[in-house]
Amino acid sequence: MNTTDETPLIDPSMLVRLKMKAVRLDRAFSDRPEALPDESILPCLSTELAGDEKFAQVRLALGQDALFFQADVQGKKQLPWCRQSRLEDSDGLHIWIDTRNSRDVHRATKYCQRFAFCPMGRGPKADLPFAGWAPINRARETQSPPADDLMSIRARVADGRYRVVAALHFDALPGIDLQDFPTVGFYFAVIDRELGWQALALQPELPVMENPSLWAQLQLA
């Protein structure tokens, strides 16, 4: 944690206008997505600028017909808390995507989607991973949830850590158009009841989960 006695008056990541370019992989959507290479590691400014200890590493890559994600979490003493019926509250990797990169819009449109990739919580014993969609609070418009077969996930939970590797087919992302709209709005947070919140940039004290103008820009082409 931050060892200084002074608390910043503002979130230091507010001073950074983050624009990233996705690593491209020659890989198609699969129901058993594979681990991603090191060059796909994303920054976590919510901890890096504040000097806090990181507990997660997140990766992203662009495939032939899908976006691929990976989160590695360590330092846990408890099992992840995950419930399919309470996706927004579950431990795991949560992502927000605006396929039209609406920089001047402060409420989510129909092109804005929220997904979560959780290491457990599905099945009779609640020990299987799941990928899910959730509506965005205060959205001006919303889409129907994508079909389950447009999202895939694998996970491993062991020895105080877990890994999730997931894929989102382009058909799960209304409005995605790599030719005419090659840059999308993007934000992620690794949410963990035991370890806290680690995100791409802003902390949850700001309305980052519902305001797409606060998200970073991710170049896909």
N, C-alpha and C positions, 0 to 999 in steps of 0.2 A: 504494500500500500504506500501511498504518498507519505514520506517521512517529514515533510515540512509542517510547520504549525499553521501556515496561512492557507486558507481555502480560496481558490481562484474566484473572482467576482463573476466571471463568465466561463462557460465551457470553452477551453482553448481550441477545440476542434471547430468552433464556429468561425474561426479566423481562416480556415482552410477551405478553399473551393476545390473539392476533390474530383478529378476526372481520371478514369482508369481505362485500360484497354484489355479486353478479355483474351487470354491465351486460347489459340485455336488448336483443336485436336481432331485427327481423322478418326472420329468415333461416332457411332450412331446410338440412338436411344436403345436402352436395354433394360430388362427387368432385373438384371444383376449388374448394376454399374460398378466399374472398377475404380481403384484409388487414383488420385490425380497427381501429376508431377510437381516438383518443388517450384517450378517457375509460375505455377498458378496460385501461389500463396498471396492472400490479400492483406493489406494493412489493417490494423485495429487501432485507429487513432483515439478511441475513447480511453484506452489505457496507455498508449505510447506517449501521447502528449502530456498526460497527467502524471506519468511516472509510476503508474500502478503495475502490480505484477500481473502478467498475462496467464490465464488458465486455459486458453483455447487458441487454436490455429485454424483458420478458414481458408479454403481454396475454391476457385471457380474457374471453369473452362467452357469454351464454346465448341460444340460438336456439329455434326452435319445437320442434325434436326432437333437438337436439344441443348439445354444448358445443364452442366454438371457441377455438383457441389460436394464439398467434403469438409467436415468439422472434426477436429481431434481435441478432446477435453481431458485434462488431467488434474490430479490433486483432489479427487473426490474421496470421501469417507463413507458416503451413503450412495445407495442406488439412485439413478435418475428418477425424478418424479414426473410421470407422463400418463396422460389420460386422453384417449381419443375424444371423449365427450367434453374435454376442457382443453382443447388444442392451444388456445391463446395463453394458458397458464402453464403449459407443459415445458419441461426441460428439453433443450435441443437447439437446433439451428433454425432461426426464423428469418425469412427474407421477404422483402417488399420490392416489387418491380412495376415501373410505369413504362409501358411500351411506347409511349409518345413523348416521354421526357418533358413533362409539363412544368417548366421552371417558374411560371407565373401563376400557378394554380395552388391554392392552399387547402383544398379539400380533394379527396381522391375522386377520380373519374372512373368510367367503366374500363379504362385501360390500366388501372392500378389493381394489383393483386397481392395478396399476402399468402405465403405458404409456410409450413413448418415441417421439419424433418426431425423426428424424435426417435431415440435409440430403443425404446421399449414402450409398452402400454397397450399393445394389441394382442388378441388371442385369448383363449380360455385362461391362461396363466398370466396374461398381461406382460409377457416377456418378449414379445416380437416387436420389431420396429414398425413405424408407420409414417407415411407422408400425408399431409392434409392441407386443406384450403380453409381460410377463414375470411369473413367479411371485414372490411376496414371501417373503423368507427367514423361516423359523420360523413361517409362517402356521399357525393352528389348522385352517383349512379353506381350500380354494382352488376356484376355478371353472375351467372349461375356457376356453381362449383364445377371444375373440370372432371371428366371421367377418371375413375381410379387408375385405369390402365395408361393414363398419360403422365403418371407420377410413379417413380420407383425408388426404392431405398434398400440399402443393406446396412447392418450395424454389428458392432462387436462391443460388448461390455465386459470388462475384466480388470481386476487389480487396480481399482481407484481411477480408472479412466474409461473412456469410450470413444468410438469412432463411428460416424455416420457418413455414408457415401450415397449420394442421391442424384436423380436425373429428372428434369422437367422437359417434356416434349414441347416443341413450339406450339402445338395445338392447344396446350394448356394456358397459353399466353395470348389472349385476344389482342389483335392489333399489331402483333409483332411483324415487322417488315424490314429485313436487313438491308434492302436496297434503298427505300425511301426514308426510313427512320432508323439509321444504323446506330444511333445512340439512345439508350434507355435510362430512365431514372432507376437507381438501385440503392438499397440499404439492407444491412443484415445486423442481427444481434444474436449472440449465443446467450440464451437465458437459462439460468441455473439457480434453483432455490437455495442451494447450499453455497455456491461460489459467487453468485452475483450476476452482473450484466457486463458483457464485453461486446462492443459494437464497432461497426465500420467507422463511425464518427460520433455523432451527438448522443448524449445521455437521455434517458426517458423522461427527465424533468421537462424537456421540451416536447412539443407534440409531434415528434418524429415518426411515430407509428401511424399517423393519420394525415400528415402534411407532406405531399410529394415534393414541394419546393425545397424541403430540407434534405432531400436525398442526394446522393452523389450521382455523377454521370458515368455510365459504363458504355464504352464503345465496343460494339459487336462486329463491326466491319470497317 
